[in-house]
Amino acid sequence: MVKKVQRAAALAKAGIPTAGFSRTQFCARWDISPGFYLKMQREGIGPRETRLCERFVITVEDEQEWIRRRQEAAA
């Protein structure tokens, strides 16, 4: 059985860009805790999520929009 990490590494090696991130991947990518992520969601300042069956995915576009909103709030 191939693990998520192995699949992600294979896609990256093949030059296939990531289309989205799980909550865990997003937290690791931004070096934030899952608790802080959920706090941001409760406060309405977290990234938009797309629900796929039982999973939540943050698309690359949603991440970029989240970054833009955070930059505007900081200005």
GUVOMAR-167275 format. One record per residue: residue in three letters; z, x, y of N, C-alpha, C in turn. Coordinates in pm, 1 decimal. Example, Ala and Ser with C-alpha at 12.3 -4.5 7.8 and 13.67 -1.06 7.14 Angstrom:
2
{ALA,{780.0,1319.0,-569.0},{780.0,1230.0,-450.0},{780.0,1320.0,-330.0}},
{SER,{708.0,1285.0,-225.0},{714.0,1367.0,-106.0},{787.0,1290.0,3.0}},
END
This chain:
75
{MET,{0.0,83.8,-118.4},{0.0,0.0,0.0},{0.0,88.6,125.2}},
{VAL,{-91.4,61.3,216.5},{-103.9,139.1,339.5},{-11.0,80.7,445.1}},
{LYS,{65.1,168.1,507.6},{159.4,125.0,610.4},{89.8,109.6,744.5}},
{LYS,{153.5,32.6,833.5},{98.9,11.3,967.8},{73.2,142.7,1039.9}},
{VAL,{166.4,235.7,1027.3},{153.5,364.9,1095.1},{29.8,438.1,1044.8}},
{GLN,{6.4,432.8,915.1},{-110.8,499.6,857.3},{-239.8,432.7,904.0}},
{ARG,{-239.6,299.2,909.4},{-359.2,228.1,957.2},{-387.2,262.5,1102.9}},
{ALA,{-282.1,264.0,1184.6},{-298.0,296.6,1327.0},{-350.6,438.0,1344.4}},
{ALA,{-299.5,531.7,1265.3},{-345.4,670.8,1273.8},{-491.8,681.8,1231.7}},
{ALA,{-530.1,608.5,1128.5},{-669.4,611.7,1082.3},{-762.9,554.0,1188.1}},
{LEU,{-722.1,445.4,1252.5},{-804.5,386.0,1358.2},{-818.8,481.6,1476.3}},
{ALA,{-708.1,544.1,1515.3},{-711.8,639.3,1626.4},{-801.5,757.3,1593.0}},
{LYS,{-790.9,807.7,1470.3},{-873.4,921.0,1428.1},{-1022.2,884.7,1428.5}},
{ALA,{-1051.6,759.1,1396.1},{-1190.6,712.2,1394.7},{-1241.3,677.6,1534.6}},
{GLY,{-1153.4,686.6,1634.5},{-1195.1,657.3,1771.2},{-1197.8,509.4,1803.7}},
{ILE,{-1132.6,427.3,1722.1},{-1127.8,283.1,1745.9},{-1004.7,252.6,1829.9}},
{PRO,{-1024.2,200.1,1950.0},{-909.7,177.1,2038.7},{-820.2,64.0,1988.4}},
{THR,{-694.0,71.7,2023.3},{-597.1,-32.7,1989.3},{-623.7,-154.0,2076.7}},
{ALA,{-626.2,-272.0,2014.6},{-651.5,-394.8,2089.4},{-522.1,-463.7,2130.6}},
{GLY,{-413.2,-431.1,2063.7},{-286.9,-495.0,2095.5},{-171.0,-426.2,2027.3}},
{PHE,{-50.8,-465.9,2066.2},{70.8,-402.8,2017.1},{169.1,-509.3,1971.6}},
{SER,{246.2,-477.8,1869.2},{358.6,-564.3,1832.6},{468.8,-541.0,1935.3}},
{ARG,{571.1,-623.4,1930.8},{684.3,-602.4,2021.3},{745.3,-464.3,1998.4}},
{THR,{760.6,-427.5,1871.9},{818.9,-297.2,1838.1},{732.7,-183.2,1889.8}},
{GLN,{601.4,-193.7,1872.1},{510.9,-89.7,1921.1},{515.2,-80.4,2072.8}},
{PHE,{519.4,-195.8,2139.5},{525.3,-197.0,2285.6},{652.3,-128.3,2334.1}},
{CYS,{765.0,-160.2,2270.3},{892.4,-98.3,2309.0},{887.0,53.0,2290.0}},
{ALA,{831.5,96.9,2177.4},{820.3,240.9,2152.4},{727.1,305.4,2254.2}},
{ARG,{617.5,237.3,2285.6},{518.6,290.2,2380.1},{580.6,311.5,2518.1}},
{TRP,{671.5,221.3,2559.0},{731.5,227.7,2691.3},{873.4,282.2,2688.9}},
{ASP,{918.5,325.7,2573.2},{1051.9,384.4,2556.7},{1161.0,291.1,2609.4}},
{ILE,{1151.8,163.7,2567.9},{1253.9,66.1,2603.3},{1311.4,7.9,2474.2}},
{SER,{1432.0,-42.2,2481.9},{1495.5,-100.1,2364.1},{1444.9,-242.7,2343.0}},
{PRO,{1450.7,-291.5,2219.3},{1414.2,-430.9,2194.2},{1500.7,-528.3,2274.9}},
{GLY,{1627.8,-494.0,2294.7},{1715.6,-579.3,2374.6},{1669.9,-589.2,2519.2}},
{PHE,{1628.0,-475.8,2576.8},{1579.2,-476.4,2714.3},{1448.3,-554.8,2723.6}},
{TYR,{1364.0,-540.2,2621.2},{1237.7,-615.5,2617.8},{1267.4,-765.8,2621.5}},
{LEU,{1360.3,-810.9,2537.7},{1394.2,-953.2,2534.2},{1456.9,-998.3,2666.0}},
{LYS,{1534.2,-911.5,2730.2},{1590.9,-943.0,2861.9},{1479.2,-963.9,2963.4}},
{MET,{1379.0,-876.3,2961.5},{1265.4,-892.7,3053.8},{1194.6,-1024.7,3026.3}},
{GLN,{1177.5,-1060.4,2899.7},{1110.5,-1186.3,2865.8},{1191.2,-1305.1,2918.1}},
{ARG,{1323.1,-1302.8,2898.7},{1408.5,-1412.3,2947.1},{1401.1,-1426.6,3098.8}},
{GLU,{1390.7,-1313.0,3168.9},{1384.5,-1314.1,3314.9},{1244.1,-1341.7,3368.3}},
{GLY,{1147.6,-1354.4,3277.5},{1010.4,-1386.2,3318.5},{933.1,-1267.7,3373.0}},
{ILE,{979.2,-1145.2,3345.0},{909.1,-1027.4,3396.9},{850.7,-941.1,3284.9}},
{GLY,{854.2,-991.7,3163.3},{796.0,-918.4,3050.8},{646.9,-945.1,3040.5}},
{PRO,{578.2,-874.1,2952.2},{434.9,-895.0,2935.6},{406.2,-1027.2,2864.4}},
{ARG,{290.4,-1081.9,2889.6},{246.3,-1201.9,2819.5},{227.9,-1168.5,2672.1}},
{GLU,{261.4,-1260.9,2585.5},{245.1,-1241.7,2442.1},{148.7,-1345.9,2386.7}},
{THR,{73.6,-1306.2,2286.9},{-14.1,-1397.1,2214.8},{44.3,-1415.3,2076.1}},
{ARG,{63.3,-1538.8,2035.5},{120.5,-1565.7,1903.8},{8.2,-1576.6,1801.2}},
{LEU,{20.1,-1498.1,1695.1},{-72.3,-1502.8,1582.6},{8.6,-1535.6,1457.9}},
{CYS,{7.6,-1662.7,1420.1},{89.5,-1711.8,1308.1},{235.5,-1678.0,1334.3}},
{GLU,{292.0,-1588.7,1255.8},{433.7,-1553.2,1269.2},{456.3,-1432.2,1360.2}},
{ARG,{349.4,-1373.2,1411.1},{359.7,-1250.0,1489.9},{334.8,-1276.0,1637.6}},
{PHE,{385.8,-1185.4,1718.2},{356.8,-1184.8,1861.2},{283.6,-1054.9,1891.6}},
{VAL,{175.1,-1064.6,1966.8},{95.3,-947.2,2001.4},{82.5,-939.5,2152.2}},
{ILE,{97.7,-819.1,2204.1},{73.2,-792.9,2346.0},{-60.5,-720.7,2351.9}},
{THR,{-161.1,-785.2,2407.3},{-293.1,-722.7,2413.4},{-294.2,-612.6,2518.8}},
{VAL,{-393.5,-527.6,2510.9},{-408.4,-419.5,2608.3},{-424.0,-479.5,2748.5}},
{GLU,{-498.9,-588.7,2758.9},{-518.0,-654.3,2888.9},{-386.0,-711.0,2942.6}},
{ASP,{-305.8,-768.0,2853.6},{-175.4,-820.5,2895.8},{-83.5,-707.5,2940.6}},
{GLU,{-92.0,-594.0,2873.2},{-12.3,-478.4,2913.6},{-54.5,-431.3,3053.0}},
{GLN,{-184.5,-425.7,3078.4},{-233.6,-382.1,3209.0},{-191.0,-478.5,3319.6}},
{GLU,{-195.3,-608.6,3290.4},{-151.3,-709.2,3387.5},{-1.7,-694.7,3414.1}},
{TRP,{76.6,-668.8,3310.4},{220.6,-647.6,3325.0},{248.1,-526.1,3414.4}},
{ILE,{174.6,-417.5,3392.1},{190.0,-297.1,3474.2},{160.5,-329.5,3620.6}},
{ARG,{50.7,-401.0,3643.7},{12.6,-437.5,3780.0},{121.6,-520.0,3847.1}},
{ARG,{177.3,-619.0,3776.3},{283.4,-702.6,3833.1},{409.5,-621.1,3862.5}},
{ARG,{442.9,-527.6,3775.8},{561.6,-443.9,3796.4},{541.0,-351.5,3916.2}},
{GLN,{418.1,-299.4,3933.2},{389.6,-214.6,4048.9},{397.8,-293.2,4177.8}},
{GLU,{346.6,-415.6,4177.5},{352.3,-500.3,4296.7},{496.7,-534.5,4331.6}},
{ALA,{578.2,-561.0,4230.5},{718.9,-593.9,4254.8},{795.5,-474.4,4310.9}},
{ALA,{754.6,-354.4,4271.9},{822.6,-232.7,4318.0},{780.9,-194.0,4460.2}},
{ALA,{666.5,-244.2,4503.8},{615.5,-205.1,4636.5},{686.9,-276.3,4748.3}},
END
